[in-house]
Amino acid sequence: MRRPDVLALVLAGGQGSRMGVLTDDRAKPALPFAGAYRLLDFALSNLRHSGIDDVWVFVQYETQSILDVLAGGRAWDLDRSHGGLRVVSPQQESTGEAGWHAGNAHALYAHRELIARERSKALLVMSADHIYKLDYTRVVEDHWANGAEATVVTTTVSPERASHHAVLEITQGRVTGVAVKPDDPAHGRVATEIFVYDTEVVLDVLEQLTVHDDGAELGDFGDRLLPALIERGKVRAFDLDGYWKDVGRPEAYFEAHRDVLLARGRNRRSDLQLDDGSWPILTHDVPRMPAYIESGARISDSLISPACRIAGRVERSVLGPGTVVEADAVVRDSVLFSDVVVRTGARVRYAIVDDRAVLGAGARAEARIAGDLPTDDELLVIGADARIAPGATVRAGDRVARGGRRR
């Protein structure tokens, strides 16, 4: 889409505190996904395939982890002299005040002058930690065709899950109300945190809403900005009709991996297809050797990334690059990141295990669950570089810190 019509703002500064030890040393959008990808890859790949190439990535928490994923933007053809990728970080003001973003609406306000100088007709704003595919040009064209001041991309989730999101009231395509994370939502139509804004309007409304000079009270979109725009009467809804999931909690992150496996299975019980040749998920990563499967290994319904070495048993799991499962070790219903080592006789089930963790011979990192999928309280999570001693036990709900020891 031709500059300067659309400026894309990818919000990648979140800590993701609900992910616990998995975000101790990385921003949430830098988390790996399905072995070969990072969460940030989804928004950037959608932008690449949508033909939108003026892309700003807002960073804040553990900035280097995002820069490592971006690698200059080459994987998404954003490494160019004009337009392309721009990394936007908080700035310390001349007054000495720190410019930390106190929410995504505040992030827009903090960089309002920079945004205004671009003179783009529309701002396409999105979070960087959701799993989905979407042609953003359809949303932008719908936004313009309806004369909207803002367009919210929506999806439908179960009412119990809606309590984690902004629930919208919609009448004939117009958004008439919003309730942020209600305790008892009446339905499951929610905002996906993908928005198109009329640039001039949204910057003007942000100025009107600002009480203090730093604008920190603006918070997130649902706090003040979206309600103010809804009151003006020109906010439209655009329904995302495919897969979408917010993976900001361990149980949702685990479930999304299960959805990937179901999409690859014989019955294809999920529509989360990552290998669609017409819309591939692009990523930057260092090439590694193919996986090596030893004689006697047993693997079923799993994704095995490059450089893995498997001699034991792997079932319904996702293994990141370089992970080793030794003989007589068993990994079931788990997500293992890069270069994890599962020693002989160890058992892993319903676990998320971060980079370079080692489970000693005969260790047990297993959970029992009440339903089909584990809850946050049932999943066990092992941080990067952790060491589980031979014969040690990690139980349901346990969290082993980054670099931690369990004896």
Residue pairs with C-beta under 8 A, 6 or more apart in sequence:
1 50
1 51
1 52
1 53
1 137
1 140
3 53
3 54
3 83
3 120
4 54
4 118
4 119
4 120
4 121
5 120
5 121
5 122
5 140
6 52
6 54
6 120
6 121
6 122
6 123
6 124
6 140
7 54
7 56
7 115
7 118
7 120
7 122
7 123
7 124
7 199
8 47
8 52
8 54
8 55
8 56
8 123
8 124
8 125
8 126
8 136
9 56
9 58
9 108
9 115
9 123
9 124
9 125
9 126
10 40
10 43
10 44
10 47
10 55
10 56
10 57
10 58
10 126
10 128
11 58
11 104
11 107
11 125
11 126
11 127
11 128
12 27
12 29
12 40
12 57
12 58
12 59
12 66
12 128
12 129
13 27
13 58
13 59
13 60
13 61
13 66
13 90
13 101
13 107
14 27
14 28
14 29
14 60
14 61
14 127
14 128
14 129
15 23
15 27
15 28
15 61
15 62
16 22
16 23
16 27
16 28
16 31
16 129
16 248
17 23
18 248
18 249
18 250
19 28
19 31
19 248
19 249
19 250
19 253
20 250
20 381
20 399
21 354
21 381
21 382
21 383
21 384
21 399
21 400
21 401
21 402
22 31
22 250
22 352
22 354
22 381
22 383
23 31
23 62
24 383
24 384
24 401
24 402
25 62
25 65
25 384
25 402
26 62
26 65
27 59
27 60
27 61
27 62
27 63
27 65
27 66
28 39
28 129
28 248
29 38
29 39
29 40
29 66
29 69
29 128
29 129
30 38
30 39
30 40
30 62
30 65
30 66
30 68
30 69
31 38
31 39
31 129
31 247
31 253
32 38
32 320
32 337
32 338
33 39
33 41
33 131
33 247
33 256
33 257
34 257
34 260
34 274
34 303
34 318
35 303
35 304
35 305
35 318
35 319
35 320
35 321
36 283
36 285
36 305
36 321
37 274
37 281
37 283
38 69
38 283
39 128
39 129
39 130
39 131
39 247
40 57
40 66
40 69
40 70
40 128
40 129
41 69
41 75
41 281
41 282
41 283
42 130
42 131
42 132
42 133
42 281
43 126
43 127
43 128
43 130
44 55
44 73
44 75
44 76
44 78
44 282
45 76
45 133
45 279
45 280
45 281
45 282
45 283
46 132
46 133
46 134
46 135
46 136
47 53
47 55
47 76
47 136
48 76
48 77
48 78
48 282
49 135
49 279
50 134
50 135
50 136
50 137
51 137
52 124
52 136
52 137
53 77
53 78
53 80
53 83
53 84
54 83
54 84
54 118
54 120
55 73
55 76
55 78
55 84
55 85
55 86
56 85
56 86
56 87
56 88
57 66
57 70
57 85
57 86
57 87
57 88
57 128
58 88
58 89
58 101
58 107
58 111
59 66
59 67
59 87
59 88
59 89
60 89
60 90
60 100
60 101
63 89
66 87
67 87
69 284
70 85
70 87
70 284
71 284
72 78
72 79
72 85
73 79
73 84
73 85
74 284
75 282
75 283
75 284
76 85
76 282
78 84
78 85
79 85
88 111
88 114
90 98
90 99
90 100
90 101
90 110
91 99
91 110
92 98
92 99
93 99
97 214
99 110
99 214
101 107
101 110
102 216
102 217
102 218
102 219
103 216
103 218
103 219
103 220
103 221
103 223
104 125
104 127
104 193
104 220
104 221
105 206
105 218
105 219
105 220
105 221
105 223
105 224
105 225
106 215
106 216
106 218
106 219
108 115
108 123
108 125
108 202
108 203
108 206
108 225
109 206
109 207
109 210
109 215
109 218
110 214
110 215
112 203
112 206
112 207
115 123
115 199
115 203
116 199
116 203
119 199
120 199
121 198
121 199
122 140
122 143
122 144
122 196
122 197
122 198
122 199
123 195
123 196
123 197
123 199
123 202
124 136
124 139
124 140
124 194
124 195
124 196
125 194
125 195
125 196
125 197
126 193
126 194
126 195
127 193
127 194
129 246
129 247
129 248
130 192
130 193
130 244
130 245
130 246
130 247
131 243
131 244
131 245
131 247
131 256
131 272
132 192
132 240
132 242
132 243
132 244
132 245
133 242
133 243
133 276
133 279
134 153
134 194
134 240
134 242
136 194
138 238
139 151
139 153
139 194
139 196
139 238
140 196
142 151
142 236
142 238
143 150
143 151
143 196
143 236
143 238
146 173
146 236
147 234
148 196
148 198
148 234
148 235
148 236
149 197
149 198
149 201
149 202
149 229
149 232
149 234
149 235
150 195
150 196
150 197
150 198
150 201
150 202
150 226
150 229
150 234
150 235
150 236
151 195
151 196
151 235
151 236
151 237
151 238
152 168
152 175
152 191
152 192
152 194
152 195
152 226
152 235
152 236
152 237
152 238
153 191
153 192
153 194
153 195
153 238
153 239
153 240
154 168
154 170
154 189
154 190
154 191
154 192
154 237
154 238
154 239
154 240
155 189
155 190
155 192
155 239
155 240
155 244
156 188
156 189
156 190
156 239
157 165
157 188
157 190
158 188
159 185
159 186
159 187
159 188
161 188
162 182
162 185
162 187
162 188
162 189
162 190
163 181
163 182
163 183
163 184
163 185
164 181
164 246
164 248
164 249
165 181
165 190
165 191
165 246
166 178
166 179
166 180
166 181
166 190
166 191
166 221
166 222
166 226
167 178
167 179
167 180
167 182
167 185
167 186
167 187
167 188
167 189
167 190
168 175
168 177
168 178
168 189
168 190
168 191
168 237
169 175
169 176
169 177
169 178
169 179
170 176
170 189
170 237
173 236
173 237
174 233
174 235
174 236
174 237
175 230
175 235
175 236
175 237
176 230
177 230
178 191
178 222
178 226
178 227
178 230
179 185
180 220
180 222
180 223
189 237
191 221
191 222
191 226
192 240
192 244
192 246
193 221
193 246
194 240
195 221
201 229
202 225
202 229
205 225
205 228
205 229
205 232
206 215
206 218
206 225
208 228
209 218
209 224
209 225
209 228
210 217
210 218
211 217
217 224
218 224
218 225
226 235
229 235
242 271
243 259
243 270
243 271
243 272
245 252
245 255
245 256
245 259
246 252
247 253
247 256
249 376
250 352
250 376
250 379
250 381
251 373
251 374
251 375
251 376
251 379
253 335
253 352
254 335
254 350
254 352
254 373
254 374
254 379
255 373
256 272
257 318
257 335
258 316
258 373
259 270
259 272
260 270
260 272
260 274
260 303
260 318
261 301
261 302
261 303
261 316
261 318
262 268
262 269
262 270
262 272
263 269
263 270
263 271
263 272
263 273
263 274
264 303
265 301
274 280
274 281
285 321
287 306
288 306
288 307
288 321
288 322
289 306
289 307
290 306
290 307
291 304
291 305
291 306
291 307
291 308
291 309
291 310
292 308
292 309
292 310
293 299
293 304
293 310
294 309
294 310
294 311
294 327
296 311
296 327
297 310
297 311
297 312
297 313
297 314
297 325
298 312
298 313
298 314
298 315
299 310
299 313
299 314
299 315
300 314
300 315
300 316
301 315
301 316
302 314
302 315
302 316
302 317
302 318
302 319
303 317
303 318
303 319
304 310
304 314
304 319
305 318
305 319
305 320
305 321
305 322
305 323
305 338
306 321
306 322
307 321
307 322
308 319
308 320
308 321
308 322
308 323
308 324
308 325
309 323
309 324
309 325
310 319
310 324
310 325
311 325
311 326
311 327
311 329
312 325
312 326
312 327
312 328
312 329
312 330
312 331
312 342
312 344
313 325
313 329
313 330
313 331
313 332
314 325
314 330
314 331
314 332
315 330
315 331
315 332
315 333
316 332
316 333
317 331
317 332
317 333
317 334
317 335
317 336
318 334
318 335
318 336
319 325
319 331
319 336
319 340
320 336
320 337
320 338
320 339
320 340
320 355
321 338
321 339
322 338
322 339
323 336
323 337
323 338
323 339
323 340
323 341
323 342
324 339
324 340
324 341
324 342
325 331
325 342
326 341
326 342
326 343
326 344
326 346
327 344
328 344
328 345
329 342
329 343
329 344
329 345
329 346
329 347
329 348
329 359
330 346
330 347
330 348
330 349
331 342
331 348
331 349
332 348
332 349
332 350
333 349
333 350
333 374
334 348
334 349
334 350
334 351
334 352
334 353
335 351
335 352
335 353
336 342
336 348
336 351
336 353
337 353
337 354
337 355
337 357
337 384
338 355
338 356
339 355
339 356
340 353
340 354
340 355
340 356
340 357
340 358
340 359
341 357
341 358
341 359
342 348
342 359
343 358
343 359
343 360
343 361
343 362
343 363
343 390
344 361
344 362
345 361
345 362
346 359
346 360
346 361
346 362
346 363
346 364
346 365
346 388
347 363
347 364
347 365
347 366
348 359
348 365
348 366
349 365
349 366
349 367
350 366
350 367
350 368
350 369
350 374
350 378
350 379
350 380
350 396
351 365
351 366
351 367
351 379
351 380
351 381
351 382
351 394
352 379
352 380
352 381
352 382
353 359
353 365
353 381
353 382
354 381
354 382
354 383
354 384
354 385
354 386
354 402
355 384
355 385
356 384
356 385
357 382
357 383
357 384
357 385
357 386
357 387
357 388
357 400
358 386
358 387
358 388
359 365
359 382
359 388
360 387
360 388
360 389
360 390
360 391
360 392
361 390
361 391
362 390
362 391
363 388
363 389
363 390
363 391
363 392
363 393
363 394
364 392
364 393
364 394
365 380
365 382
365 388
365 393
365 394
366 380
366 394
366 395
366 396
367 374
367 378
367 379
367 380
367 395
367 396
367 397
368 378
368 396
369 375
369 378
369 396
370 378
374 396
377 396
377 397
378 396
378 397
379 396
379 397
380 394
380 395
380 396
380 397
380 398
380 399
380 400
381 398
381 399
381 400
382 388
382 394
382 400
383 399
383 400
383 401
383 402
383 403
383 404
384 402
384 403
385 402
385 403
386 400
386 401
386 402
386 403
386 404
386 405
386 406
387 404
387 405
387 406
388 394
388 400
388 406
389 405
389 406
389 407
392 406
392 407
393 406
394 400
394 406
400 406
